[in-house]
Amino acid sequence: MSDHEVLEISDFGRDAYGLSSAPAAAMVNYGKALLVIAGADGEVSRAESDWPRTHQRKFGATDEVIAEYETFDHRTADLAGILAGTSTDVELTLHALIDMEKAAHNVRAAIFHVDVL
């Protein structure tokens, strides 16, 4: 995967976000940002880890993009640096981050009976 590779987005991505393509690097950074945020409490649960992968696949990310998350260490990552390297999907990132936090809230509420954001 090159730094300038542009990937076609799935029908889901076109319908949900109005995009037709996105740089592979932006897709990678997007998933990494979600993992850093999910791991802000010190760990990334299985559900928190699965959500970005599932969403990215649905969005049109390749296996090569998804593989970048396998070795990614959220504990040492610089979120500001990751977001600075994501120039084409800021609106997408904010929307998905909100959705992911709602999903994490629902998981905490269901498993631990904790109803706090």
GIDAQUI-V24298 format. One record per backbone hydrogen bond with DSSP energy under -0.5 kcal/mol. NH is the residue of the N-H (numbers start at 1). CO is the residue of the C=O. If there is no record, write none. Layout:
# GIDAQUI-V24298
nh:NH co:CO
nh:NH co:CO
This chain:
# GIDAQUI-V24298
nh:5 co:2
nh:7 co:22
nh:9 co:20
nh:10 co:59
nh:14 co:10
nh:15 co:11
nh:16 co:12
nh:17 co:13
nh:18 co:13
nh:18 co:14
nh:19 co:13
nh:22 co:7
nh:24 co:5
nh:27 co:23
nh:28 co:24
nh:29 co:25
nh:30 co:26
nh:31 co:27
nh:32 co:28
nh:33 co:29
nh:34 co:30
nh:35 co:31
nh:36 co:32
nh:37 co:33
nh:38 co:34
nh:39 co:35
nh:40 co:37
nh:41 co:38
nh:42 co:39
nh:45 co:43
nh:49 co:45
nh:50 co:46
nh:51 co:47
nh:52 co:48
nh:53 co:49
nh:54 co:50
nh:55 co:51
nh:56 co:52
nh:57 co:53
nh:58 co:54
nh:59 co:55
nh:60 co:56
nh:61 co:56
nh:66 co:62
nh:67 co:63
nh:68 co:64
nh:68 co:65
nh:69 co:66
nh:70 co:67
nh:71 co:67
nh:72 co:69
nh:74 co:72
nh:76 co:73
nh:77 co:74
nh:79 co:77
nh:82 co:78
nh:83 co:79
nh:84 co:80
nh:85 co:81
nh:86 co:83
nh:87 co:85
nh:93 co:89
nh:94 co:90
nh:95 co:91
nh:96 co:92
nh:97 co:93
nh:98 co:94
nh:99 co:95
nh:100 co:96
nh:101 co:97
nh:102 co:98
nh:103 co:99
nh:104 co:100
nh:105 co:101
nh:106 co:102
nh:107 co:103
nh:108 co:104
nh:109 co:105
nh:110 co:106
nh:111 co:107
nh:112 co:108
nh:113 co:108
nh:113 co:109
nh:114 co:108
nh:115 co:113
